[in-house]
């Protein structure tokens, strides 16, 4: 065995490692992101997963875009939402939905009365044939004693 190692073996310190250092968690977070194309509406907002968002810069200032501007929504691995427009990356902030009733008011909203189901009379044109058929059948099998 030592003779074989002397003939074919090589010094491992002579070569540098083929393995790279592991990427940072930030790089992994953005590498494994989900990308979705979207378009800005007239309110400078985009819809993503049934929620509306607006683009903001680093100082949390609203960034406005023209209607129809194409963008790419980035959902990072840690669920952070970003948007990129013309090679610029912005954060997304959710627009709160309007409530039907203000939480400051005390009254309850009126409940709607349930609608009654409409049952057409037997004289209705769609029911007429079946009504006549049922009538004939009843008179045919009716026995007098």
Contact map, one row per residue, 1 for C-alpha under 8 A:
1111100000000000000000000000000000000000000000000000000000000000000000000000000000000000000000000000000000000000000000000000000000000000000000000
1111110000000000000000000000000000000000000000000000000000000000000000000000000000000000000000000000000000000000000000000000000000000000000000000
1111111000000000000000000000000000000000000000000000000000000000000000000000000000000000000000000000000000000000000000000000000000000000000000000
1111111110000000000000000000000000000000000000000000000000000000000000000000000000000000000000000000000000000000000000000000000000000000000000000
1111111110000000000000000000000000000000000000000000000000000000000000000000000000000000000000000000000000000000000000000000000000000000000000000
0111111110000000000000000000000000000000000000000000000000000000000000000000000000000000000000000000000000000000000000000000000000000000000000000
0011111110000000000000000000000000000000000000000000000000000000000000000000000000000000000000000000000000000000000000000000000000000000000000000
0001111111000000000000000000000000000000000000000000000000000000000000000000000000000000000000000000000000000000000000000000000000000000000000000
0001111111100000000000000000000000000000000000000000000000000000000000000000000000000000000000000000000000000000000000000000000000000000000000000
0000000111110000000000000000000000000000000000000000000000000000000000000000000000000000000000000000000000000000000000000000000000000000000000000
0000000011111110000000000000000000000000000000000000000000000000000000000000000000000000000000000000000000000000000000000000000000000000000000000
0000000001111110000000000000000000000000000000000000000000000000000000000000000000000000000000000000000000000000000000000000000000000000000000000
0000000000111111000000000000000000000000000000000000000000000000000000000000000000000000000000000000000000000000000000000000000000000000000000000
0000000000111111000000000000000000000000000000000000000000000000000000000000000000000000000000000000000000000000000000000000000000000000000000000
0000000000111111100000000000000000000000000000000000000000000000000000000000000000000000000000000000000000000000000000000000000000000000000000000
0000000000001111110000000000000000000000000000000000000000000000000000000000000000000000000000000000000000000000000000000000000000000000000000000
0000000000000011111100000000000000000000000000000000000000000000000000000000000000000000000000000000000000000000000000000000000000000000000000000
0000000000000001111100000000000000000000000000000000000000000000000000000000000000000000000000000000000000000000000000000000000000000000000000000
0000000000000000111110000000000000000000000000000000000000000000000000000000000000000000000000000000000000000000000000000000000000000000000000000
0000000000000000111111000000000000000000000000000000000000000000000000000000000000000000000000000000000000000000000000000000000000000000000000000
0000000000000000001111100000000000000000000000000000000000000000000000000000000000000000000000000000000000000000000000000000000000000000000000000
0000000000000000000111110000000000000000000000000000000000000000000000000000000000000000000000000000000000000000000000000000000000000000000000000
0000000000000000000011111011000000000000000000000000000000000000000000000000000000000000000000000000000000000000000000000000000000000000000000000
0000000000000000000001111111000000000000000000000000000000000000000000000000000000000000000000000000000000000000000000000000000000000000000000000
0000000000000000000000111111100000000000000000000000000000000000000000000000000000000000000000000000000000000000000000000000000000000000000000000
0000000000000000000000011111110000000000000000000000000000000000000000000000000000000000000000000000000000000000000000000000000000000000000000000
0000000000000000000000111111111000000000000000000000000000000000000000000000000000000000000000000000000000000000000000000000000000000000000000000
0000000000000000000000111111111100000000000000000000000000000000000000000000000000000000000000000000000000000000000000000000000000000000000000000
0000000000000000000000001111111110000000000000000000000000000000000000000001110000000000000000000000000000000000000000000000000000000000000000000
0000000000000000000000000111111110000000000000000000000000000000000000000001100000000000000000000000000000000000000000000000000000000000000000000
0000000000000000000000000011111110000000000000000000000000000000000000000000000000000000000000000000000000000000000000000000000000000000000000000
0000000000000000000000000001111111000000000000000000000000000000000000000001100000000000000000000000000000000000000000000000000000000000000000000
0000000000000000000000000000111111100000000000000000000000000000000000000111100000000000000000000000000000000000000000000000000000000000000000000
0000000000000000000000000000000111110000000000000000000000000000000000000111100000000000000000000000000000000000000000000000000000000000000000000
0000000000000000000000000000000011111000000000000000000000000000000000011110000000000000000000000000000000000000000000000000000000000000000000000
0000000000000000000000000000000001111100000000000000000000000000000000011100000000000000000000000000000000000000000000000000000000000000000000000
0000000000000000000000000000000000111110000000000000000000000000000001111000000000000000000000000000000000000000000000000000000000000000000000000
0000000000000000000000000000000000011111000001100000000000000000000001111000000000000000000000000000000000000000000000000000000000000000000000000
0000000000000000000000000000000000001111100001000000000000000000001111100000000000000000000000000000000000000000000000000000000000000000000000000
0000000000000000000000000000000000000111111111000000000000000000111111100000000000000000000000000000000000000000000000000000000000000000000000000
0000000000000000000000000000000000000011111111000000000000000000011110000000000000000000000000000000000000000000000000000000000000000000000000000
0000000000000000000000000000000000000001111110000000000000000000011100000000000000000000000000000000000000000000000000000000000000000000000000000
0000000000000000000000000000000000000001111110000000000000000000001000000000000000000000000000000000000000000000000000000000000000000000000000000
0000000000000000000000000000000000000001111111000000011000000001111000000000000000000000000000000000000000000000000000000000000000000000000000000
0000000000000000000000000000000000000001111111100001111000000000000000000000000000000000000000000000000000000000000000000000000000000000000000000
0000000000000000000000000000000000000111100111110001110000000000000000000000000000000000000000000000000000000000000000000000000000000000000000000
0000000000000000000000000000000000000100000011111111100000000000000000000000000000000000000000000000000000000000000000000000000000000000000000000
0000000000000000000000000000000000000000000001111111100000000000000000000000000000000000000000000000000000000000000000000000000000000000000000000
0000000000000000000000000000000000000000000000111110000000000000000000000000000000000000000000000000000000000000000000000000000000000000000000000
0000000000000000000000000000000000000000000000111111000000000000000000000000000000000000000000000000000000000000000000000000000000000000000000000
0000000000000000000000000000000000000000000000111111100000000000000000000000000000000000000001100000000000000000000000000000000000000000000000000
0000000000000000000000000000000000000000000011110111110000000000000000000000000000000000000001110000000000000000000000000000000000000000000000000
0000000000000000000000000000000000000000000011110011111000000000000000000000000000000000000111100000000000000000000000000000000000000000000000000
0000000000000000000000000000000000000000000111000001111100000110000000000000000000000000000111100000000000000000000000000000000000000000000000000
0000000000000000000000000000000000000000000110000000111110000111000000000000000000100000011110000000000000000000000000000000000000000000000000000
0000000000000000000000000000000000000000000000000000011111111110000000000000000000000000011110000000000000000000000000000000000000000000000000000
0000000000000000000000000000000000000000000000000000001111111110000000000000000000000000011000000000000000000000000000000000000000000000000000000
0000000000000000000000000000000000000000000000000000000111111000000000000000000000000000011000000000000000000000000000000000000000000000000000000
0000000000000000000000000000000000000000000000000000000111111000000000000000000000000000000000000000000000000000000000000000000000000000000000000
0000000000000000000000000000000000000000000000000000000111111100000000000000000000000000000000000000000000000000000000000000000000000000000000000
0000000000000000000000000000000000000000000000000000000111111110000000000000000000000000000000000000000000000000000000000000000000000000000000000
0000000000000000000000000000000000000000000000000000011110011111000000000000000000000000000000000000000000000000000000000000000000000000000000000
0000000000000000000000000000000000000000000000000000011110001111100000000000000000000000000000000000000000000000000000000000000000000000000000000
0000000000000000000000000000000000000000000100000000001000000111110000000000000000000000000000000000000000000000000000000000000000000000000000000
0000000000000000000000000000000000000001000100000000000000000011111010000000000000000000000000000000000000000000000000000000000000000000000000000
0000000000000000000000000000000000000001110100000000000000000001111110000000000000000000000000000000000000000000000000000000000000000000000000000
0000000000000000000000000000000000000011111100000000000000000000111110000000000000000000000000000000000000000000000000000000000000000000000000000
0000000000000000000000000000000000000011110000000000000000000000011111000000000000000000000000000000000000000000000000000000000000000000000000000
0000000000000000000000000000000000000011100000000000000000000000111111100000000000000000000000000000000000000000000000000000000000000000000000000
0000000000000000000000000000000000001111000000000000000000000000000111110000000000001000000000000000000000000000000000000000000000000000000000000
0000000000000000000000000000000000001111000000000000000000000000000011111000000000111100000000000000000000000000000000000000000000000000000000000
0000000000000000000000000000000000111100000000000000000000000000000001111100000000111000000000000000000000000000000000000000000000000000000000000
0000000000000000000000000000000000111100000000000000000000000000000000111110000011110000000000000000000000000000000000000000000000000000000000000
0000000000000000000000000000000011110000000000000000000000000000000000011111000111110000000000000000000000000000000000000000000000000000000000000
0000000000000000000000000000000011100000000000000000000000000000000000001111101111000000000000000000000000000000000000000000000000000000000000000
0000000000000000000000000000110111000000000000000000000000000000000000000111111111000000000000000000000000000000000000000000000000000000000000000
0000000000000000000000000000110111000000000000000000000000000000000000000011111100000000000000000000000000000000000000000000000000000000000000000
0000000000000000000000000000100000000000000000000000000000000000000000000001111100000000000000000000000000000000000000000000000000000000000000000
0000000000000000000000000000000000000000000000000000000000000000000000000011111110000000000000000000000000000000000000000000000000000000000000000
0000000000000000000000000000000000000000000000000000000000000000000000000111111111000000000000000000000000000000000000000000000000000000000000000
0000000000000000000000000000000000000000000000000000000000000000000000001111001111100000001100000000000000000000000000000000000000000000000000000
0000000000000000000000000000000000000000000000000000000000000000000000001111000111110000111100000000000000000000000000000000000000000000000000000
0000000000000000000000000000000000000000000000000000001000000000000000111100000011111000111100000000000000000000000000000000000000000000000000000
0000000000000000000000000000000000000000000000000000000000000000000000111100000001111111110000000000000000000000000000000000000000000000000000000
0000000000000000000000000000000000000000000000000000000000000000000001110000000000111111100000000000000000000000000000000000000000000000000000000
0000000000000000000000000000000000000000000000000000000000000000000000100000000000011111000000000000000000000000000000000000000000000000000000000
0000000000000000000000000000000000000000000000000000000000000000000000000000000000011111100000000000000000000000000000000000000000000000000000000
0000000000000000000000000000000000000000000000000000000000000000000000000000000000011111110000000000000000000000000000000000000000000000000000000
0000000000000000000000000000000000000000000000000000000000000000000000000000000001111011111000000000000000000000000000000000000000000000000000000
0000000000000000000000000000000000000000000000000000001111000000000000000000000001110001111100000000000000000000000000000000000000000000000000000
0000000000000000000000000000000000000000000000000000001111000000000000000000000011100000111110000000000000000000000000000000000000000000000000000
0000000000000000000000000000000000000000000000000000111100000000000000000000000011100000011111000000000000000000000000000000000000000000000000000
0000000000000000000000000000000000000000000000000000111100000000000000000000000000000000001111100000000000000000000000000000000000000000000000000
0000000000000000000000000000000000000000000000000011110000000000000000000000000000000000000111110000000000000000000000000000000000000000000000000
0000000000000000000000000000000000000000000000000011110000000000000000000000000000000000000011111000000000000000000000000000000000000000000000000
0000000000000000000000000000000000000000000000000001000000000000000000000000000000000000000001111100000000000000000000000000000000000000000000000
0000000000000000000000000000000000000000000000000000000000000000000000000000000000000000000000111110000000000000000000000000000000000000000000000
0000000000000000000000000000000000000000000000000000000000000000000000000000000000000000000000011111000000000000000000000000000000000000000000000
0000000000000000000000000000000000000000000000000000000000000000000000000000000000000000000000001111110000000000000000000000000000000000000000000
0000000000000000000000000000000000000000000000000000000000000000000000000000000000000000000000000111110000000000000000000000000000000000000000000
0000000000000000000000000000000000000000000000000000000000000000000000000000000000000000000000000011111010001000000000000000000000000000000000000
0000000000000000000000000000000000000000000000000000000000000000000000000000000000000000000000000011111110000000000000000000000000000000000000000
0000000000000000000000000000000000000000000000000000000000000000000000000000000000000000000000000000111111000000000000000000000000000000000000000
0000000000000000000000000000000000000000000000000000000000000000000000000000000000000000000000000000011111000000000000000000000000000000000000000
0000000000000000000000000000000000000000000000000000000000000000000000000000000000000000000000000000111111100000000000000000000000000000000000000
0000000000000000000000000000000000000000000000000000000000000000000000000000000000000000000000000000001111110000000000000000000000000000000000000
0000000000000000000000000000000000000000000000000000000000000000000000000000000000000000000000000000000011111000000000000000000000000000000000000
0000000000000000000000000000000000000000000000000000000000000000000000000000000000000000000000000000000001111100000000000000000000000000000000000
0000000000000000000000000000000000000000000000000000000000000000000000000000000000000000000000000000100000111110000000000000000000000000000000000
0000000000000000000000000000000000000000000000000000000000000000000000000000000000000000000000000000000000011111000000000000000000000000000000000
0000000000000000000000000000000000000000000000000000000000000000000000000000000000000000000000000000000000001111100000000000000000000000000000000
0000000000000000000000000000000000000000000000000000000000000000000000000000000000000000000000000000000000000111110000000000000000000000000000000
0000000000000000000000000000000000000000000000000000000000000000000000000000000000000000000000000000000000000011111000000000000000000000000000000
0000000000000000000000000000000000000000000000000000000000000000000000000000000000000000000000000000000000000001111100000000000000000000000000000
0000000000000000000000000000000000000000000000000000000000000000000000000000000000000000000000000000000000000000111110000000000000000000000000000
0000000000000000000000000000000000000000000000000000000000000000000000000000000000000000000000000000000000000000011111000000000000000000000000000
0000000000000000000000000000000000000000000000000000000000000000000000000000000000000000000000000000000000000000001111100000000000000000000000000
0000000000000000000000000000000000000000000000000000000000000000000000000000000000000000000000000000000000000000000111110000000000000000000000000
0000000000000000000000000000000000000000000000000000000000000000000000000000000000000000000000000000000000000000000011111000000000000000000000000
0000000000000000000000000000000000000000000000000000000000000000000000000000000000000000000000000000000000000000000001111101000000000000000000000
0000000000000000000000000000000000000000000000000000000000000000000000000000000000000000000000000000000000000000000000111111001000000000000000000
0000000000000000000000000000000000000000000000000000000000000000000000000000000000000000000000000000000000000000000000011111001100100000000000000
0000000000000000000000000000000000000000000000000000000000000000000000000000000000000000000000000000000000000000000000001111101100100000000000000
0000000000000000000000000000000000000000000000000000000000000000000000000000000000000000000000000000000000000000000000011111111100000000000000000
0000000000000000000000000000000000000000000000000000000000000000000000000000000000000000000000000000000000000000000000000011111110000000000000000
0000000000000000000000000000000000000000000000000000000000000000000000000000000000000000000000000000000000000000000000000001111110000000000000000
0000000000000000000000000000000000000000000000000000000000000000000000000000000000000000000000000000000000000000000000001111111111100000000000000
0000000000000000000000000000000000000000000000000000000000000000000000000000000000000000000000000000000000000000000000000111111111110000000000000
0000000000000000000000000000000000000000000000000000000000000000000000000000000000000000000000000000000000000000000000000000111111111000000000000
0000000000000000000000000000000000000000000000000000000000000000000000000000000000000000000000000000000000000000000000000000001111111100000000000
0000000000000000000000000000000000000000000000000000000000000000000000000000000000000000000000000000000000000000000000000110001111111110000000000
0000000000000000000000000000000000000000000000000000000000000000000000000000000000000000000000000000000000000000000000000000000111111111000000000
0000000000000000000000000000000000000000000000000000000000000000000000000000000000000000000000000000000000000000000000000000000011111111100000000
0000000000000000000000000000000000000000000000000000000000000000000000000000000000000000000000000000000000000000000000000000000001111111110000000
0000000000000000000000000000000000000000000000000000000000000000000000000000000000000000000000000000000000000000000000000000000000111111111000000
0000000000000000000000000000000000000000000000000000000000000000000000000000000000000000000000000000000000000000000000000000000000011111111100000
0000000000000000000000000000000000000000000000000000000000000000000000000000000000000000000000000000000000000000000000000000000000001111111110000
0000000000000000000000000000000000000000000000000000000000000000000000000000000000000000000000000000000000000000000000000000000000000111111111000
0000000000000000000000000000000000000000000000000000000000000000000000000000000000000000000000000000000000000000000000000000000000000011111111000
0000000000000000000000000000000000000000000000000000000000000000000000000000000000000000000000000000000000000000000000000000000000000001111111000
0000000000000000000000000000000000000000000000000000000000000000000000000000000000000000000000000000000000000000000000000000000000000000111111100
0000000000000000000000000000000000000000000000000000000000000000000000000000000000000000000000000000000000000000000000000000000000000000011111110
0000000000000000000000000000000000000000000000000000000000000000000000000000000000000000000000000000000000000000000000000000000000000000000011111
0000000000000000000000000000000000000000000000000000000000000000000000000000000000000000000000000000000000000000000000000000000000000000000001111
0000000000000000000000000000000000000000000000000000000000000000000000000000000000000000000000000000000000000000000000000000000000000000000000111
